Amino acid sequence: MLRGILTPREKEVFELLVTSKTTREIAEILNISEKTVRNHISNVMQKLGVKGRSSAVVELLKLKEIHL
C-alpha cells in the first residue's frame, strides 16, 4: 500500500484517536460534528480493508501514516 493514503483531516482524526480521545472530544477539537468524525474513521477503515478502529490504528502505525 502506498504512503499518503490518508487525507489531511483523516490524519488529524487518527492522530487524536491514538491519544485516547473520544469521538466527541475529536469533534470538539477539530470543530466538526461527531458524525463527520465517524465518517472519517469509516472511510479509513474501508481504505485499509479492516474492521474496527483498533485494526485501522494498527495498520496505520505499521504503514507509518500515524505515530504514537
Secondary structure, DSSP 8 states (H G I E B T S, - for coil): --S--S-HHHHHHHHHHTTT--HHHHHHHHTS-HHHHHHHHHHHHHHHT-SSHHHHHHHHHHTTSS--
